[in-house]
Amino acid sequence: MKSTHISTLSVSLALRSSTAKLQASLPRLQQELVTGKHADSGLSLGAESRKLASFKNDINHISRLIDTNAQVKTRLSMTQESMSRLNGLASDLMNAVGIVLGDPSENFAAELTANNVLAEMTAILNTQANGVFLFSGVNSDTKPIADYAGGPGKAAFDAAFLGHFGFTKNDPAAAALTAADIDNFLTVSAEPLFMGAAWNTNMSTATDEVTISRISAGVTAETSVSANDASFRRLMLAAVVGVELYDSNLGGEALQQVSEYIISSAGSAAGSLTELQGETGLVEERLRRASDHLTAQKSLLETFASEMESIDPYKTSIELNTLLTQVETSYSITSRIQTLSIMRFL
């Protein structure tokens, strides 16, 4: 018969090794019990971990779209507010000029209103949100509208008047100009400065192309408004005509024509602004629906991912308690073996 030699040392070492393995599992189980998720999804799920990774990638992608849409929503809201203010300015200008039609002595008050409209309009069209100019088109980092006073716009208007009549607006000869003369000047020489290519040369650095944003998977929308829109140009034209020609040597008949032209132009601009606000409102509604859909999608994917990652807390708790009992038992046995000695039996 063959006997095998087993020492207390070898038994003790074996128990220590077993105890170490048991202890190594403790942090994992404790983490899972606290977080409610697998400590190592790849190890726990195996091939299914690819599906979990796909869910998480989709969740991150959707989250970025939702965040982008929130920024776009803010810009569109500010754009709507700006256009409402511009519509109010158009009304202010028409009201002030309407008073002039009944009382020519109010020319100075109308001129002041036109100056205020021009200044406020410039400030509104240069509105920024988070460093982005709302009305610059795709040139979102560039201020779109130049100041009129002292700028190329003012110089161009003065040059147009001089070129059309052969004298300046403050020349005594201007008093002899008729309503037909002024109407011809406004239509032939003044309008092209704002409604034609000269607008981009003298007043605007905005692009006609507006910002296009992806608001959902495969769905895009025009999410900005350009300062080059005809409604803005025409309102600024009306304001400039008031600023320049109420401060001139024109006679009563010519000034009457100026007032009628301003009211007509400002009214046309207000109507176009209202339409533009409606179009922007439709984009806002599309954005809201897209964001709601994305939020629902994200919630569903998060539910799927959570179900895959989640552990059974009851089962894990039992496993942890069992493991702790085994570790304690192992410690106890190891301690008793280490106290064994043949000398105690001699």
Order of alpha helices (4+ residues) and beta strands (2+ residues): alpha-alpha-alpha-alpha-beta-beta-alpha-alpha-alpha-alpha-beta-beta-alpha-alpha-alpha
